[in-house]
C-alpha cells in the first residue's frame, strides 16, 4: 500500500463474468477500493469500468500496473494465462488474488509461488468454496474434535451446464487444464482442507455426458488417499439436468462421530457421543468472506486466505486426476511433482 493510503487499491485483470463477483465482494469491504480494469478487449474493459462509475480502464497491463494507487490485483483471466500474468504482477510489486487454479501445470504453479516469495508480496488463490457457510461449518466441526480423526469424506457437488456455448475457453482442455483443474479442484482442495493431511494419490474417472465430442469431462469421480489412512470420495458434475440443478451432499465419518449434510443443504446433522443434533452454519457469504480474508492478508491483519503453497498442492491434485483419467490407474502426487 502507498504511504498514507487508507484503503487497498485493487486492479481487476480480466473483466469477464467471474470478475463481477469479485468486484461486488470488494465493494462490501471498506478496506478495498476498485482502482480500475484491464482486459484484452477494449469493449469489455470499458463496459466494466462504466458499470462501476467510470473507473479507469485500459487494454495495457503494464500501463495499469503503473497507475498510482494500485496496491494489489485480482486476476480473472483464462487458466492458461495465470502464470505469465502473475509473474508480471509480482515483478510490479503488487499483491495478488488469482482465480483458481493457480496454474495448469505444477512447474508453472511452483514458479508463481517462488516469484511472489522473492518479491515479498502476498499470493492468494480464490478457492472460494472454503469460504462458503457449509464448508466452514464442516471444517469447524472437524477441527473441534467432535468427530475424532476423519476416516472417510464424501463430497458431491452436482450441477447443470453453465457455459455459454462451444466456443468458450473453459471447455478447451488446453486452456482450462481440464475439468479436474477448473472445477474439480474446488473439491480436491476442500476435502484436503477438511481432513488436514497430506494427499498421497488420486484415482479419477471422467465422463462426457453432455456430448461425446466434448473436450473435457463434464462429470468427475475422484478418490483421494491420504498419508494418515483417510479417504476422500469426490463427485463433480456440470452435466446434470435440469441445467438449473444445484445439489450438494457431504458425509464425514470420523473415529468418534458422523457428520452428514442432506442434499437440500438445509442443515448439518452431527451424531456423536452426546447424541444427534444440528450444527449451525456460519454467517458469511462465500466471495465476501474470501475478499475479507485476502484483505486481511494484504494489510497484515491476519493470514486466513488460501496461500500459494496450498494452491500449488491443489494444482498437483488436479493434474494427478487428469493424468489418472488418461492412464486408468491411481496417480501419486510424487509422479506429478
C-alpha positions, 0 to 999 in steps of 0.5 A: 500500500502507498504511504498514507493510503487508507484503503487497498487499491485493487486492479481487476485483470480480466473483466469477464463474468467471474470478475463481477463477483469479485468486484461486488465482494470488494465493494462490501469491504471498506478496506478495498477500493476498485482502482480500475480494469484491464482486459484484452478487449477494449469493449469489455474493459470499458463496459466494466469500468462504466458499470462501476462509475467510470473507473479507469480502464485500459487494454495495457497491463503494464500501463495499469500496473503503473497507475498510482494507487494500485496496491494489489490485483485480482486476476480473472483471466483464462487458466492458461494465462495465470502464470505469465500474468502473475509473474508480471504482477509480482515483478510490479510489486503488487499483491495478488488474488488469482482465480483458481487454479493457480496454474495448469501445470505444477512447474508453472504453479511452483514458479508463481509461488517462488516469484511472489516469495522473492518479491515479498508480496502476498499470493492468494488463490480464490478457492472460494468454496472454503469460504462458503457457510457449509464448508466452514461449518464442516471444517469447524466441526472437524477441527473441534474434535467432535468427530475424532480423526476423519476416516472417510469424506464424501463430497458431491457437488452436482450441477447443470451446464453453465457455459455459454456455448462451444466456443468458450475457453473453459471447455478447451482442455488446453486452456482450462487444464481440464475439468479436474483443474477448473472445477474439480479442484474446488473439491480436491482442495476442500476435502484436503482442507477438511481432513488436514493431511497430506494427499498421497494419490488420486484415482479419477474417472471422467465422463462426457455426458453432455456430448461425446465430442466434448473436450473435457469431462463434464462429470468427475469421480475422484478418490483421494488417499491420504498419508494418515489412512483417510479417504476422500470420495469426490463427485463433480458434475456440470452435466446434470439436468435440469441445467438449473440443478444445484445439489450438494451432499457431504458425509464425514465419518470420523473415529468418534462421530458422523457428520452428514449434510442432506442434499437440500443443504438445509442443515448439518446433522452431527451424531456423536457421543452426546447424541444427534443434533444440528450444527449451525452454519456460519454467517458469511457469504462465500466471495465476501468472506474470501475478499475479507480474508485476502484483505486481511492478508494484504494489510497484515491483519491476519493470514486466513486466505488460501496461500500459494503453497496450498494452491500449488498442492491443489494444482498437483491434485488436479493434474494427478486426476487428469493424468489418472483419467488418461492412464486408468490407474491411481496417480501419486502426487510424487509422479506429478511433482 
